[in-house]
Amino acid sequence: MIYTLFATCPRGLEGVLAQELSAIGCTAVQATDGGVSCAGGLAEVYRANLHSRTASRVLLELARGKYRSEQDIYGLAQRCAWTQWFDVQQRFKIHIEGKRSPLKSLNFAALKVKDAVCDVFRAETGARPSVSKEQPDVRIHVFAGEREAVLLLDTSGEALFKRGYRREQGDAPLRENLAAGLLVLAGYNGTQPFQDPFCGSGTIAIEAAWLAQNRAPGLMRGFAFEHLKGFDAGLWQQVRDEARAAVRDVPVAPIVASDHDRAMIAAARSNAAAAGVADVIAFSCQDVCDTRPPAEAGILLSNPPYGVRLAEVQALHALYPQLGSWLKQHYAGWTAALLSSDREMTKLMRLSPKRKIPVFNGNLDCRLYLLEMVAGANRRKASENL
């Protein structure tokens, strides 16, 4: 059977996610704001959850219809065959969001969906399932648009950026699926030398190592679809076996990461060990301007700190010219990709980005600045032509 699916992702990564879903066999792939719609069978549902590096959740559409009131949404939910998807003993949760919805209360609409689910179970089994907001077995998503409502079943469970390895984190860790998407946007494909000089707890470097190993990011965790009715254990075993067989143990190029904070380097090493890549990433504790490239050319991707208070902003603005000089002096031939919400960063670094890609880090409106550092020979040639 072919299902209509919708995979959510951080805003700015829709194009990357669309490519991932096409690669695993999904059809009718179409990117939209905050996610990608597509079609696929159970194999594609399983592979999307297991293999997607950028998706947040993979949702399966159950019903779609016009509405004007909460009662219309109740009717839409009441027509769903809930007992074909989960048992009365399983606990469920309703998540609702709207965009230009005419409803006065989205919470009341969610309550009506909950009532519809319970009424369907009571009519067919004589009992009703329980609601659990903290640890539900089943998550039901409702999207209320301007005229149309959609009901979807969450096949992922915990958000997909939770890979299952993280032991330590910094004050504001980058989510793993955003880090993976940034790597792709920066042009990293796992074969080039890689460096992160502001590595924090190691998220970007670990995602780079997994990409270099061709390791499916979901191999260390479980998924909600394993607990739904109709789960095909044999197919899932086949999908996982194929993913495990595709892993390359040793990357072909060096992956290095550093930070000036010893506690962060300790956390990064702990996370890398839990992720199975402790021997793949070379970590070091040093100031950013003391770091040097591990090869003549490669990809540098980092999420430099950003200031909130005025003193922090002033300190960073004093640092940026030093970063610009450091890159120009040592990283000729490299692509440097820097994520920041500070629109003044590259100007203060005295560098002109090749591209500025809008990306959201949570609710923070950022840009991924792609800087092609000119090789020394090209610099000399340019100066000769002046």
C-alpha positions in Angstrom: 0.0 0.0 0.0 1.2 3.5 -0.8 0.8 6.2 1.8 0.9 10.0 1.7 3.8 11.1 3.9 5.0 14.4 5.3 8.5 14.7 6.8 9.2 17.8 8.9 12.7 19.4 9.2 14.4 22.6 10.3 13.4 25.5 8.0 16.1 26.0 5.4 16.8 22.2 4.9 13.7 21.4 2.9 15.7 21.0 -0.3 18.3 18.6 1.3 15.5 16.5 2.8 13.7 16.3 -0.6 16.9 14.9 -2.1 17.2 12.3 0.8 13.6 11.1 0.3 14.0 10.8 -3.4 17.2 8.8 -2.9 15.4 6.2 -0.7 12.6 5.7 -3.2 9.8 8.1 -2.3 7.7 9.5 -5.1 5.7 12.7 -5.6 8.4 14.5 -3.5 7.6 18.2 -3.0 9.3 20.6 -0.6 7.3 23.1 1.3 7.9 25.4 4.2 9.1 23.3 7.1 9.0 19.9 5.5 8.6 17.7 2.4 5.5 15.8 1.3 5.9 12.5 -0.6 4.4 9.1 -1.2 5.8 5.7 -0.3 5.0 2.2 1.2 6.2 0.7 4.4 9.7 0.2 3.1 10.0 4.0 2.4 8.5 4.8 5.9 11.1 2.6 7.5 14.0 3.9 5.4 13.0 7.5 5.8 13.2 7.2 9.6 16.4 5.1 9.5 18.3 7.0 6.8 17.2 10.6 6.8 19.9 12.9 8.4 17.8 16.0 8.2 14.1 15.0 9.0 12.6 15.8 12.4 9.7 13.4 12.1 8.0 11.2 9.4 4.3 11.6 9.5 1.7 9.4 7.8 -1.4 11.1 6.5 -4.7 9.5 7.7 -7.3 12.0 6.7 -7.7 15.4 5.1 -10.8 17.5 4.7 -12.4 20.9 4.6 -13.5 22.4 7.9 -15.1 25.4 9.5 -15.5 24.4 13.1 -14.1 22.1 15.8 -17.1 19.8 15.1 -15.9 19.3 11.5 -12.5 18.2 12.7 -14.2 15.8 15.1 -16.1 14.3 12.2 -12.9 14.0 10.2 -11.2 12.2 13.1 -14.2 10.0 13.7 -14.0 8.6 10.2 -10.4 7.3 10.7 -9.9 3.6 11.4 -8.0 4.1 14.6 -8.3 0.5 15.7 -6.4 -0.6 12.6 -3.4 1.4 13.8 -3.1 0.7 17.5 -4.6 -1.2 20.4 -6.8 0.1 23.2 -4.1 -0.6 25.7 -1.7 1.8 24.1 -1.6 5.4 25.3 -1.8 8.3 22.8 -1.2 12.0 22.6 -2.6 14.8 20.3 -0.3 17.5 18.9 -2.0 20.3 17.1 -0.8 23.3 15.2 -2.4 25.8 12.9 -1.7 28.4 10.3 -4.3 31.1 9.5 -6.8 28.7 11.2 -10.3 30.3 11.8 -10.7 28.2 15.0 -10.9 30.2 18.2 -9.0 27.5 20.2 -6.6 24.9 18.8 -6.6 23.2 22.2 -10.4 22.7 22.0 -9.9 21.2 18.5 -7.3 18.8 19.9 -9.8 17.8 22.7 -12.4 17.0 20.0 -9.9 14.8 18.1 -9.2 13.0 21.4 -12.9 12.5 21.9 -13.3 11.1 18.4 -10.4 8.6 18.9 -12.0 7.4 22.1 -15.5 7.2 20.6 -14.2 5.1 17.7 -12.5 2.7 20.1 -15.5 2.5 22.5 -17.8 1.7 19.6 -15.6 -1.0 18.2 -14.1 -2.5 21.4 -16.2 -1.4 24.3 -13.2 0.4 25.9 -11.2 3.6 25.3 -7.5 4.1 25.2 -5.8 6.5 27.7 -4.1 9.8 27.0 -0.4 10.3 28.0 1.3 13.6 27.5 4.7 12.5 28.8 5.3 9.0 27.3 2.7 8.2 24.7 2.9 5.0 22.6 1.2 6.8 19.7 1.4 10.4 18.6 -1.4 11.9 16.5 -0.6 15.2 14.7 -3.3 17.6 13.6 -2.6 20.5 11.2 -5.4 23.1 10.9 -4.9 25.3 7.8 -7.0 28.2 6.6 -9.7 25.9 5.1 -8.4 22.4 5.4 -7.4 20.1 8.3 -5.0 17.1 8.1 -4.7 14.2 10.6 -1.4 12.4 10.6 0.2 9.5 12.5 3.7 9.9 13.8 5.9 7.0 12.7 9.0 8.3 14.4 8.3 8.6 18.1 11.1 10.6 19.6 12.2 13.4 17.3 14.7 12.0 14.7 17.5 14.4 15.7 17.7 12.3 18.9 20.2 9.8 17.4 20.6 7.8 20.7 24.2 8.6 21.4 24.3 11.9 23.2 25.7 11.8 26.7 26.8 15.4 27.2 25.8 18.7 25.7 26.8 22.4 25.9 24.7 25.4 26.8 23.1 25.6 23.3 23.9 22.4 21.4 23.1 22.3 17.7 20.5 19.7 16.8 21.9 16.8 15.0 19.6 17.0 12.0 20.5 20.7 11.5 24.2 19.9 11.8 23.8 17.1 9.1 21.9 19.5 6.8 24.6 22.2 7.2 27.3 19.7 6.2 25.4 18.9 2.9 24.8 22.6 2.2 28.5 23.3 2.8 29.3 20.7 0.1 30.7 18.0 2.4 30.2 14.5 1.1 32.3 12.5 3.5 35.4 12.3 1.2 37.0 15.6 1.9 39.1 16.6 4.9 36.9 18.2 7.6 37.4 20.6 10.4 35.3 22.3 13.1 37.3 24.8 15.2 34.3 25.7 17.5 33.2 22.1 18.1 31.4 22.5 21.5 30.0 19.1 22.4 31.0 17.6 19.0 27.7 17.5 17.2 28.9 18.7 13.8 32.0 16.5 13.8 30.1 13.4 14.8 27.6 14.0 12.1 30.5 14.4 9.6 32.0 11.2 10.8 28.7 9.3 10.4 28.3 10.8 6.9 31.9 9.8 6.0 31.2 6.2 7.3 27.9 6.1 5.4 26.3 5.2 8.7 22.5 5.5 8.8 21.7 7.9 11.7 18.9 5.8 13.1 20.8 2.6 13.7 21.1 3.3 17.5 17.5 4.0 18.3 13.9 2.7 18.0 10.9 4.1 16.3 7.2 4.5 16.9 6.3 2.4 13.8 7.6 -0.7 15.5 4.7 -0.5 17.9 1.9 0.1 15.4 -0.4 -2.5 14.0 0.8 -3.7 10.6 4.4 -3.5 11.6 6.4 -5.8 9.2 9.2 -7.1 11.4 10.8 -9.0 8.5 10.9 -6.0 6.2 12.3 -3.8 9.0 15.1 -6.4 9.7 16.0 -6.4 6.0 16.1 -2.6 5.9 18.4 -2.5 9.0 20.6 -5.2 7.7 21.1 -3.4 4.5 22.0 -0.2 6.4 24.5 -2.0 8.6 26.2 -3.7 5.6 26.7 -0.3 4.0 28.7 1.2 6.8 32.4 2.1 6.0 34.5 1.8 9.2 37.4 4.0 8.2 36.8 7.4 6.5 39.1 8.3 3.6 40.0 11.8 4.9 40.8 13.3 8.3 38.1 14.7 10.6 39.4 17.1 13.2 37.6 19.2 15.8 38.7 21.6 18.5 37.4 24.0 21.2 39.1 26.3 23.7 37.0 24.9 26.5 38.4 21.7 28.1 35.0 20.7 29.5 33.5 20.9 26.0 36.3 18.7 24.5 35.7 16.2 27.3 32.0 16.2 26.5 32.7 15.9 22.7 35.0 12.9 23.3 32.3 11.2 25.5 29.7 11.8 22.8 32.0 10.5 20.0 32.7 7.4 22.0 29.0 6.7 22.5 28.5 7.3 18.8 31.2 4.8 17.9 33.5 7.3 16.3 36.0 8.1 19.0 38.9 6.8 16.8 37.6 8.6 13.7 37.7 12.2 15.0 40.8 13.9 16.2 39.8 16.3 19.1 42.1 18.9 20.6 41.7 21.8 23.1 43.0 25.0 21.6 42.1 28.6 20.7 40.5 28.9 17.3 43.3 31.1 15.9 45.9 28.5 16.9 44.3 25.8 14.9 45.7 24.8 11.5 44.1 22.8 8.6 44.8 19.1 8.4 45.2 19.1 4.7 45.7 21.5 1.7 42.0 21.7 0.9 38.8 20.6 2.6 35.6 21.8 4.3 35.5 23.9 7.5 32.1 24.1 9.0 31.4 25.7 12.4 28.8 27.3 14.5 30.7 30.2 16.2 29.3 31.6 19.5 26.9 34.5 19.2 26.3 37.2 21.7 23.2 38.0 23.6 24.3 40.7 26.0 26.0 43.9 24.7 29.4 43.0 26.1 29.3 39.6 24.4 28.4 41.2 21.1 31.2 43.7 21.4 33.7 40.9 22.3 32.6 38.9 19.2 32.8 41.9 16.9 36.4 42.4 18.1 37.1 38.7 17.4 35.7 38.6 13.8 38.6 40.6 12.2 41.0 38.1 13.8 39.0 35.2 12.4 39.1 36.7 8.9 42.8 37.1 9.0 43.3 33.6 10.4 41.2 32.1 7.5 43.0 34.1 4.8 46.4 33.3 6.2 46.0 29.5 6.8 43.0 28.2 4.8 43.6 29.1 1.2 42.0 26.4 -0.9 39.4 25.5 1.7 35.6 26.1 1.8 34.7 27.7 5.1 31.0 27.6 6.1 29.9 29.5 9.2 26.5 29.6 10.8 25.5 32.8 12.5 22.6 35.0 13.3 24.9 38.0 13.3 24.5 39.8 9.9 27.7 41.8 10.6 30.0 38.8 10.9 31.4 38.4 7.4 31.6 42.2 6.9 33.7 42.5 10.1 35.8 39.5 8.9 36.4 41.5 5.7 35.3 38.5 3.6 32.7 38.3 0.9 30.6 35.1 1.1 29.9 33.1 -2.1 26.5 32.3 -0.8 24.3 33.2 2.2 21.8 30.4 2.8 18.9 31.2 5.2 18.6 28.5 7.9 16.7 28.5 11.2 18.4 27.2 14.3 15.2 26.6 16.3 13.5 30.0 16.2 16.7 31.8 15.5 16.9 33.3 12.0 20.5 32.5 10.8 22.6 32.4 7.7 25.0 29.8 6.6 27.9 31.9 5.0 29.9 29.9 2.4 33.3 31.4 2.0 35.6 30.1 -0.8 39.1 30.9 0.5 41.2 31.8 -2.5 44.4 29.8 -3.0 47.7 31.5 -2.8 48.5 31.3 -6.5 45.2 32.9 -7.4 45.9 35.7 -4.9 49.2 36.4 -6.6 47.7 36.3 -10.0 45.0 38.7 -8.9 47.5 41.1 -7.3 49.6 41.0 -10.6 46.5 42.1 -12.5 45.9 45.2 -10.3 
